[in-house]
């Protein structure tokens, strides 16, 4: 199955963690993570993202393996697994070999991702794990703050891409600081591209702020969106919501 939106320069990967979070409040298996993923893919999403945390508070190990198997029926779509490579991420990378793994510097009890890597501190520890993932045929993206000066370092430790942590932009959107913050992201994206990195972005992007972000950051190749997209889907349904986000990307 090929994507009807393959002409878009920026891919949409749907993070289904929040579907798993709701499911885990009961023992009925609903809502189904697999069903959510398939509905989003059928509507044109380019990929599925999961972030299985060590405490399994949303995505569980079984979800990762089931999704990896199901994604085989969707050639050309991407499976992206996020997490801390010093915790449980590498076990999944070795077992299912996703299209992409995104290294995120979360602590085990962290509420949500809220900062990028400090490569001066962690770069040398990351280097062999990046090399291992790439040797398995898995693209590696590093979760990074919008610091143009840090992009060359991400390339130097072997990463293929960076994912810009966009919560500061989302927080500034609609305020007097929007232009200033957006300019910092534009410069970081341009610096990443100049360093030979692909550029992803994610965290608190939504239907309102997505188009201005991509207009300012044309180097962005993929956005990973979960919380806002799943919240919208509660009102609109998966298919209409995915189409709405694809329309924001196209704009």
Secondary structure by P-SEA (a helix, b strand, c coil): cccccccccbbbbbbaaaaaaaaaccccccccaaaaaaaaaaacccbbbbbbccccccccaaaaaaaaaaacccccbbbbbbccccccaaaaaaaccccbbbbbbccccccccccccccccccccaaaaaaaaaaacbbbbbbccccccaaaaaaaacccbbbbbcaaaaaaccccaaaaaaaaaaaaaaaaaaabbbbbbbccccccccaaaaaacccccbbbbcaaaaaaaacccaaaaaaaaaaaaac
